[in-house]
Amino acid sequence: MSEAVPQRRPRVALVGLGGLGCPAALALAEAEVDLLLLDDDEVELTNLHRQVLYEESDVGRPKLEAARDALVRRGARAERLELRPTRFLPETSSEILTDVDLVLEGSDNFATKFLTADACHLAGVPVVHGAAIRWRATAWLVAPDGRPCYRCLFEDLPRGAQQNCDTAGVMGPVVGFAGAVMAELALRWLQGDTSAAGHVWTYDGSSDRLRQVMVAPRADCPLCGHQPSILDIRESRYLDPLAGSCSQSSGVEAGSVS
Ligand SMILES: [Zn+2]
């Protein structure tokens, strides 16, 4: 009698360990998901209110190391946490995606958001996007077939004047809520629930309003449409003149803080 093949634990890449990535990492680690953590920033005092894995004593430390220590203190096994002190970059995106079951994108800039969306679509990897600004947050899961995809809603990197999240600000609990919803969508997908994909969750903390917004695939989408123009990852496509800023588009926030 042959022995049953042990099932591999799911592996999720977290792009960014800010206000969205912190609660998501905590929830996924507690669900015994293997994590690939990507971030190249350090912990800052002014962000502690929304980056819940870090303490004042972590200020100045790499977020990766502080996050690992916090997750291990809460019971995660260190060998299930792989740390990469880098952003999600065009030159390494395909290599990173060869070995993950899902990507959770909690970055703070449009370039990374579009790069993650494109790379995951081309590699056939599901991705959960998240964003938050002021009292509003969004989270949604794009399935491996990529329809609807991030570009169905936000066609390309913004070129005009956009709202800046440094001036707009964000409520810490709203970011935490978005990160928790992102983790919930990821876990549902990893458990085989395909109904987690294809719609955007929007939350407005000022009115306590949670909505599920359906997104229709666009036939002329440059990524997932009938005649796509984005067929590979080219670095020039992700030069973000507004890195770190936030915007509003189609009534749903595209940008984020971390
Ligand atoms: Zn699309």
Residues whose N, C-alpha, C, O or C-beta is under 5 A from the ligand:
A	BS01	ZN	G146 P148 C149 R151 C152 C221 L223 C224 G225
